[in-house]
Amino acid sequence: MKNRFCKSDNCKDDNGNCPILGLDNFLVQCLGPWVEDKYYYLERYLNASCEARRKFSDKGNAVFIDLFTGPGKCIIKDSCKEIDGGVLRVLNRDEAKFNESFLFDISKDNTDVLGKRIDRNYNRHISLGDSNSLIQNLVSDLLKHRYKRYHFIFIDPFGPESLKFSTLIELTRLERIDMLIHFPIMAIRRNWKSWVKKENTILDDFLGTKEWRDKISSLSGGRVFDLLINIYKRELSKIGCKFVFDLKPVTIKNTKNAPLYDLILVSKNPLAQKIWNTVINKSPDGQKSFNF
């Protein structure tokens, strides 16, 4: 292991990457230990949905889309433990593999490194740019495919400014989708009081509506985020995810037990959300989860 000094919040660059390279001499993203909880639920869902996905995978019709890939590997602050990021965990699966992947990142450093870490045999397409701008052309191309295809979409932004609701609208043009979405509680908590005084804000674009302003002013604490999650679910239901009110988010917390973000599994298929609600019944420490 290289000597590392990842003790300060200032050790990261603008893309969240550590200035010290990983064990393979490529960039790694510097993250807190809670990222392992996120990947725990990601992998549990992929394991639990394996047989449902296999009928597409066996015919070459399972597609993976990652809107915010990062460089593919992470370093855990303080412990300096190096782990695979979400994109590698999805693509390096042995069961019901994805046959084609579309990977986006706004950082050229990240896309360059990802191209070196992921073999071309994975049939991967790596694109540099803002996923909110790139997604329309991708969806249009995917809709031209003549076979029935399944799409698993991992949506893991750093904050609400990175993801527009219009992007989700585009993705729901696809018939068969599961979207695992990071809902950034902490980032919203820091800013919503300033956003409520303005028009056309980051939160408007993220939620897909301005309605939250009229309802949020009299609320405090956790009730604010209950409201925002419910508004988000309602907007998702309008774009074809009609079973969204049956889903339960799982909350990822930091080492001080403060909520950082919720993971939400969104699908047009009620089976997907039944699988998700079963998946999150067990927490990373093996105990029955009380996230809901």
Buried (B, 14 or more C-beta within 10 A) or exposed (E): EEEBEBEEEEBBEEBBBBEBBBEEEBBBBBBBEBBBBBBBBBBBBBEBBBEBBBEBBEEEBBBBBBBBBBBBBBBBBEEBEBBBBBBBBBBEBEEBBBBBBBBBBBBEBBBBBBBEBBEEEBBBEBBBEBBBEBBBEBBEEBEEEEEEBBBBBBBBBBBBBBBBBEBBBBBBBBBBBBBBBBBBBBBBBEBBEEBBEEEEBBBBBBBBBEBBBEEBEEEEEEEBBEBBBEBBBBBBBBBBBEBBEEBBBBBBBEEEEEBBBBBBBBBBBEEBBBBBBEBBBBBBEEEEBEBE
